[in-house]
Amino acid sequence: MGVVGNDRDLGFFIHPTLVLDAQDGFPLGLSHVQLWTRAIDHGSKQERNYSKLPIEAKESYKWLASAEHSQRCFQVGDAQLVTHIGDREADLYEEWATVPDRYNHVLVRVHQDRRLFEKSESLYNYLSAQPCQGSYAIRVEGDARQKRTTREALLNVRFTAVEIQRPDQLKAKDYPERIKVYAVEAQESQPPKGQNPVHWRLMTTHEIGSLEQALQVIEWYCWRWRIEQIFAAIKQKGLNVEASQMESVSAIQRLTLLALSVALRTLQMVEGRDNPAIPASVVFSEVQQQCLAQMAPSLSGKTKKQQNPYPPSTLPWATWLVARLGGWSGYQTQRPPGMPILVRGLRQFESTFIGWKLALGGLVYTR
């Protein structure tokens, strides 16, 4: 292992690429996973003259590699159009210059106040000067650590086409002098006293000419939170991979890759728990569904309020059962089951499933 983000603790980095359906955000799978370690004597950016390094020598190349190595998966899956979404780290001129084409778009949260081609204003000022095209409301969840109160925020939306200028330190001759993108801003109009306003700036290669298109791009970016849910599922509140007692680096990495698969299944249950149109086969095999069906009577309560309300063989039906195994009460008035409950339920189900198959004679022990 090498040092991690604080250049002190030991570990490794993992960068999975999560694929979502553009219509509803449902997680379809992972198209690429990257693993790497830093050297123990990893120097600072100043010591490594980081700004002068080619993109291929930087860790941020992971965003370009993700787009490149995911293409085979998209081709096999017959994807017609793909939008590569990234957080501020992905706001790279190299990505804007190389990833987009007729089949691939880019959407990222803006990281820096870029220079605009042949304009005196920078990106932030130019975007904020655009007329407000409309507003929409969101619910802001409270966070005691950040002293943030729960509230409904009204966001004003602005958008415009811009041409971002190639940075001076980018010496590669094959990068264009300027790149046309569309910038979107969503800013809270009247935040409560003492609260920081919600303020998002996004850039994308998707053409934006209406409020509806801007809101679609904002919604797509909000789905980026799905990858954070994946990480949460493999960490302390879920599978707790970090508590592994394995000593081999390669063994821990393999365990983490297996955990990603479980985290994906859990996320699919969370996102599909209310949609009876999604079959249980998305997450569970036919044999696993048979086991769930036999367990169902024991997981239902005596009252109607504690009965599984979903049709058999649908994903919500299976998710309801797994949630009950994870300790969820089953009452509709209770908060819907989240990742931690479903991770516990999956663990309990897998143990029961092994015993169930053993009782059916489905397992054979060999030395």
LUMSESE-126581 format. One record per residue (C-alpha): x, y, z. Coordinates in steps of 0.05 Angstrom, whole numbers, padded with zeros to 5 digits, always signed. Each point is the difference from the previous one (the first is absolute). Last residue first. Example, Ala and Ser with C-alpha at 12.3 -4.5 7.8 and 13.67 -1.06 7.14 Angstrom:
2
+00273-00021+00143-00027-00069+00013
END
This chain:
367
-00232-00636-00017-00070+00002-00029-00065+00024+00032-00061-00001-00044-00054+00053+00006-00070-00004-00030-00024-00056+00045-00064+00037+00016+00021+00010+00072+00066+00028-00025-00037+00048-00045-00039+00026+00059+00062+00005+00044+00036+00041-00053-00063+00043-00010-00005+00014+00075+00071+00027+00002-00011+00041-00063-00065+00027+00029+00032+00024+00064+00055+00037-00038-00052+00029-00047-00041+00025+00058+00059+00033+00034+00018+00035-00066-00074+00018-00009-00003+00033+00069+00065+00039-00012-00021+00022-00071-00069+00028+00017-00067-00029+00018-00058+00049-00008-00013+00043+00063-00056-00030+00041-00072+00017-00017-00002-00057-00051+00011-00050+00056+00047-00057-00018+00038+00002+00065+00069+00002-00031+00050-00046+00035+00045-00022-00058-00042-00062-00014-00060+00046-00008+00040+00041-00049+00015-00062-00040-00074-00016-00004-00020+00071-00022+00057+00000-00051-00026-00065-00031-00070+00028-00009+00028+00068-00024+00041-00039-00052-00060-00037-00028-00006-00075+00003-00063+00003+00043-00044+00062-00005+00012+00053+00054-00038+00015+00064+00040-00047+00045-00044-00005+00062+00016+00038+00063-00057+00051-00007-00048-00057-00014+00012-00027+00070+00031-00066+00020+00070+00017-00024+00036-00025-00062+00071-00026+00005-00019-00072+00016-00047-00003-00060+00054+00027-00047+00056-00050+00015-00025-00050-00052-00006+00055-00052+00069+00026+00017+00029-00069-00013-00034-00004-00067+00026+00069-00016+00071-00023+00015-00010-00058-00048-00023+00047-00055+00060+00045+00011-00007+00066+00039+00019+00071-00018-00030+00016-00068-00039-00064+00005-00046+00034+00050-00036+00032-00059-00006+00076-00004-00071+00023-00017-00019-00005+00074+00039+00066+00012+00002+00020+00073+00063-00037+00023+00037+00012-00065+00050+00053+00022+00014-00033+00067+00002-00071-00030+00047+00022-00056+00044+00033+00052+00004-00066+00038+00018-00038-00062+00055+00051-00015+00027-00005+00071+00004-00075-00007+00040+00006-00065+00044+00054+00031+00014-00047+00058+00029-00051-00048+00048+00054-00025+00017+00017+00071+00016-00072+00017+00046-00003-00061+00036+00062+00025+00006-00030+00070+00029-00064-00029+00049+00038-00044+00025+00039+00061+00010-00063+00040-00010+00008+00075-00075-00015+00005-00031+00022+00065-00055+00040-00036-00027+00059+00039+00005+00046-00061-00048-00046-00037-00056+00023+00047-00056-00032-00042-00048+00056+00016+00006+00056+00051+00076-00006+00002+00016+00000-00074-00024-00041-00059-00071+00029+00001+00024+00072+00010+00043-00006-00063-00059-00023-00041-00043+00056+00029+00052+00050-00021-00005-00028-00071-00075+00012+00001+00011+00073+00018+00018+00011-00073-00075-00002-00011-00001+00075+00017+00040+00011-00064-00055-00031-00041-00053+00043+00034+00040+00063-00015+00006-00020-00073-00075-00012-00004-00013+00067+00034+00041+00035-00053-00037-00036-00056-00067+00020+00029+00023+00073+00009+00015+00003-00074+00058+00005-00050+00051-00047+00031+00043-00041-00048+00034-00057+00036+00075+00011+00004-00007+00014+00074+00021+00050+00053-00030+00006+00070-00001+00054+00053-00038-00014+00064-00017+00049+00056-00042-00017+00061+00004+00061+00044+00041-00003+00065-00045+00007+00060+00007+00055+00052-00066+00033-00018-00043-00046-00042+00018-00004-00075-00039+00044-00048+00017-00013-00073+00036-00067+00003+00044-00007-00062-00003-00049-00058+00051+00017-00054+00008-00036-00067+00057+00006-00050-00002-00028-00071+00064-00020-00035+00041+00024-00060+00074-00016+00004+00058+00048-00014+00072-00003-00024-00008-00073-00018+00045-00053+00031+00049-00033-00049+00058+00045+00017+00006-00023+00072+00027+00060+00039-00054+00007+00052+00031+00052+00047-00037+00056-00036-00068-00031+00012-00043-00011-00063-00057+00050-00002-00071-00019+00017-00052+00018-00052-00068+00014+00031-00073-00017-00013-00047+00026+00054-00040-00021+00060-00035+00031+00060-00045-00033+00051-00026+00031+00064-00006-00049+00058-00054+00003+00054+00021-00038+00062-00046-00040+00045+00031-00007+00068+00036-00046+00049+00053+00040+00037+00074-00001-00012+00048+00008+00058+00052-00039-00040+00005-00055+00052-00074+00006+00015-00019-00016-00072-00071+00016-00022-00026-00026-00066-00013+00051-00055-00066-00012-00037+00000+00027-00070-00041+00054-00035+00003+00023-00072+00013+00066-00035+00000+00029-00070+00043+00028-00056+00038+00050+00043+00036+00048-00046+00075-00010-00010+00048+00042+00043+00014-00059+00046+00028-00040-00058+00047+00056-00023+00024+00013+00071+00015-00074+00014+00031-00015-00069+00049+00059-00001-00018+00066-00031+00042+00035-00052-00020-00046-00056+00041-00024-00060-00002-00073+00023-00024-00008+00071+00047-00008+00059-00021-00051+00050-00024+00011+00071+00019-00069+00026-00031-00065+00022-00065-00001-00039-00044-00060+00013+00005-00048-00058-00040-00024-00059+00034-00032-00061-00033-00028-00063+00017-00063-00040-00031-00029-00063+00011+00058-00050+00067+00016+00034+00021+00026+00068+00060-00033+00036+00062+00034-00028-00002+00077+00007-00049+00005+00059+00041-00053+00035+00066+00036-00011-00031+00065+00024-00014-00035+00066-00061+00011+00044+00000-00073+00022+00025+00016+00070-00061+00045+00010-00047-00060-00003-00010-00044-00060-00054-00022-00049+00015-00034-00066-00063+00004-00043-00011-00059-00047-00041-00006-00064-00026-00060-00038+00023-00055+00048+00001-00067-00035+00020-00037+00063+00061-00029-00035+00018+00069-00025-00009+00031+00069+00044-00053+00032+00053+00010-00053-00003+00075+00011+00012-00004+00075+00075-00002-00009+00004+00069-00033-00048+00037+00046+00031-00028+00063+00070+00013-00027-00018+00073-00011-00025+00007+00071+00057-00041+00030+00048+00050-00033-00011+00040+00064+00054-00042+00032+00050+00037-00043+00054-00029-00046-00048-00008-00060-00021+00073+00009+00070+00023-00017+00038+00029+00059+00014+00075+00003-00053+00015+00053+00027-00055+00045+00070+00027+00008+00010-00063+00044+00025+00040+00060-00055+00051-00010-00053-00053-00005+00025-00030+00066+00043-00062+00001-00022-00073+00006+00055-00034+00040-00044-00061+00014-00017-00003-00074-00073+00007-00018-00044-00060-00015-00046-00018-00057-00066-00033-00017-00046+00017-00058-00070-00029-00011-00039+00003-00065-00072-00008-00026-00035-00012+00066-00073-00018-00001-00070+00022-00020-00016+00050+00055-00069+00031-00010+00006+00075-00016-00070+00005-00029+00007+00013-00075+00075+00005-00005+00010-00070+00027+00061+00000+00045+00070-00029-00008+00049+00004+00058+00074+00009-00014+00042-00025+00058+00063+00038+00024+00038-00036+00055+00060+00027+00038+00046-00037+00047+00016+00000+00074+00048+00027+00051-00009+00064+00040+00049+00058-00010-00006+00034-00068-00068+00028+00022-00033-00030-00061+00029-00069+00006+00071-00026+00011+00022-00065-00032-00019-00072+00007
END
